[in-house]
Amino acid sequence: MLEQPRDDRNGLEAAGGSLRFLRVFASLRSKSTAGAVPSATPRCDTLRGVKLLLALTLVAAALCAQDRPLASLPYTPSLEPAFLDRAVDPCVDFWRYSCGNWNKLNPIPPDQPSWHVYSKMAQENLQFLWGVLEQAAKPTTARSANEQKIGDFFGACMNEAAVEKAGDAPLKATLDAIADLHTLKDLPAALARMHLQSARSSPIFGFGSNQDFADSEQVIAFATAGGLGLPDRDYYTNTDPNSEETRAKYLEHVARMFELLGDAPAAAKTEAQTVMEIETALAKASLTQVELRDPYKQFHKMARAKLAAITPSFGWPAYWKASSLADAGMVNVTEPAFFAEVEKQLKARPIAEWKTYLRWHAAHNRAPYLSAAFVQEDFDFFSKHLHGVKEPPPRWKRCVRLVDQNLGEALGQVFVSKTFTGDVKGQALAMVTEIEKAMDADLHQLPWMSEATRKKALEKLHAMVNKIGYPDQWRDYSAMRIEPGDFAGNVERAIEFESRRQLAKIGKPVDRKEWDMTPPTVDAYYSPQTNDMNFPAGVLQPPLFDSKMDDAPNYGNTGSTIGHELTHGFDDEGRQFDAKGNLKDWWTKKDAGEFIKRATCISDQYSQYTVIDEVKINGKLTLGEDVADLGGTLLAYIAWKQQTAAEPLPDVDGFTPDQRFFVGMAQWACSNERAQNQRVQAATDPHSPPVARINGVVSNLPQFQKAFGCKAGQPMVHTPTCKVW
């Protein structure tokens, strides 16, 4: 129903991580997976047996492997001196100093909006899983139940001829149901069925489940803002030339989608205008990205009868029935003003306009799973225009991603068994323990925090749960029906399976052992409502976590990630939830003021950085991530120093141990990004661009400035020094 709380790092439907999507996701790293081989690539056979520079060898090997599955994951060290640009002064631009040569050697693949260390690693995971799925797709009697499901799903997805033959037939049942709407009384049941099968956009509004903000042990219903096709409400309201161009392109795209459904061009143009009018009205009533950072603005728990009173024109009993939900109980209406606007629009518009709007969202939700004409039209606007992507990803990549999205823990079991070897889990937990000790020490001596707040902060820290690698109990997919030759049907049934699984949680205790990322995911997150940090197996691989490397770069990279996620428990959003995950103010007024003063220093600093052209970072939007970047790096540094205090640490490759820590910290952020994607990210992403995530951090760290001999007045020495944790 409601879009699942997925902080997507695989370049699909990036959700932005706000509470609008039911959970605050405070994830650290980049947002896109790898892509196809750039055209100017050396032939693989000419590289065998030839001694090249290490950097070129690493890059060439990766490029040569992009067109085939991988039998095992390749190794790239977590600190690679060959990736540095030594012509850059580290005290002027530390990000470019650490990543300049990586950036030159790693152009953005044509199917990607950006190219990062994280996205490159994510592609390698995809390629490995490609091989796993090709094997699982072979219909042998030796396959397990899970192997049969993931294999049949992948095989049906890869059968492009069957997908083309089906055309838009998978849409027929939904379009027929929409055509059969005659009055507003018919709308709720039809909308409920659409919500159950919508994973991309939620028509009119969103409905799902989440923890009760006031009672973190219970799950209640959530009714949220939704209904938009563009990435954010500001796309409908901003008046700058880029926004106006995007709206014009969007109108053209919506019209072309109606034409693909069989409508005449003139009718399609009129229909697109209707969609734009409805979505604009809903957008104007929605909270902004910055407003969504305040959980209190999204907590309005009420009896379902009160929700019905806000929207008397919508038949909620019919919606509950079609959703298989009881019509009693409490619901958190995250944005009451939005639902008041829904009521206004329901009263003002004839059913014919709602049918037009629903037809668009039906096509929009299914477009990636239909024939090539739909896929290409969808790509041309949402990937090519919005993000600057040059060409669609190869089909194998799209199919692997879909298996991971819909059967992620079935696929994840295989990934874990083959890649999460040795004592990586134990090593990661040991690092977490050391960084938590550093946070404990910081809280004990923090001069601006009173004893009353300090006690609650320590309680929250010590209650934090650390989840490493994969779930303790794997998800059961036995009730999900997967048919070998029915790609669109498999996707539809998988989405509905997950929608109903989420709705079934309403009225039940919270499952604190559940994960919101699949094991192969190259990312990590902190959840303030369950007060836990989550590090999937996919992110605990080289070059991000490197068991062959010494502690300095490992603490700089993965240690800073751990510190980052831990700090999210105490950032501008996380600090508003208590040790059990309840939305509760446990700060004294004076201490809250001290936090805001220090956080404002960071927000003001980052708001001065330019993203592209006239676009600056929105420091209020990125505040939580910026606070976590800075605090997490400092905590990792302190923990590393304490962990190695009794060890003699030699220089390596001409770098001191401290320099190796900071270069290791910076090289996770090596990246290239398309201009169009930079604009989208600046408007919707709570993370700052990679260059700011490195330079903004080190410019506030005297430890870095000492390590590289930076002087007052140089760019990597920020005045005033900002620090919260």
NORPE-V946953 format. One line per field, one symbol per residue. ss: DSSP state (a for helix, b for strand, c for the rest). psi: psi as a letter, one per 40 degrees, with the letter a starting at -180 (. if undefined). A space follows every 50 residues. Layout:
ss=???
psi=???
//
This chain:
ss=ccccccccccccccccccaaaccccccccccccccccccccccaaaaccc cccaaaaaaaaaaaacccccccccccccccaaaccccccccccaaaaaaa aaaaaccccccccbbbaaaaaaaaaaaaaaaaaaaaccccccccaaaaaa aaaaaaaacaaaaaaaccaaaaaaaaaaaccccaaaaaaaaaaaaacccc ccccbbbbbbbbccbbbbbbbbbbbccccccccaaaacccaaaaaaaaaa aaaaaaaaaaccccaaaaaaaaaaaaaaaaaaaaccccccaaacaaaacc bbbaaaaaaacccccaaaaaaacccccccbbbbccaaaaaaaaaaaaacc aaaaaaaaaaaaaaaaaaaccaaaaaaaaaaaaaaaacccccccaaaaaa aaaaaacaaaaaaaaaaaaccccaaaaaaaaaaaaaaaaaaaaaaccccc aaaaaaaaaaaaacbbbbbcccccccccccccccccaaaaaaaaaaaaaa aaacccccbccccccccccccccbbbbccccbbbbbaaaccccccccccc aaaaaaaaaaaaaaaaaacccccaaabcccccbcccccaaaaaaaaaaaa aaaaaacccbbbccbbccccccaaaaaaaaaaaaaaaaaaaaaccccccc cbccbcaaaaaaaaaaaaacbbbcaaaaaaaaaacccccaaaaaaaaacc caaaaaaaccccccccccccccccc
psi=cihighgheffbgheefiedfeihhgidaieiaiaihidghihddeeheh hiidddddddddddeeeiihdihihhiehhdeeigeehhdedgddddded ddddegihieeidihiddddddddddddddddddddehgieeiidddddd dddddddegdddddddbedeeddddddddehdiddeddddddddddfhed ihhdiihaiiihdegeeihiihhiiaeidididddedieidddddddddd ddddddddddeeiiddddddddddddddddddddeiiidddeehddeehg hiidddddddgeehgdddddddefiieiiihhgdgdddddddddddddhi dddddddddddddddedeeaidddddddddddddddeehdiiiidddddd ddddddfddddddddddedgiafdddddddddddddddddddddehdehi dddddddddddeehhhhhciidhiihedehhhhdegdddddddddddddd dddedheiihgeeiieiidehgaiihhddefiihgiddefiiedhheeii ddddddcdddddddddddefadddeeiadeeihhheiidddddddddddd ddddddeehhdhbehihgdddedddddddddddddddddddddedeihhi ihfehiddddddddddedehiihidddddddddeheiiidddddddddee hddddddefiiheideghhihhhc.
//
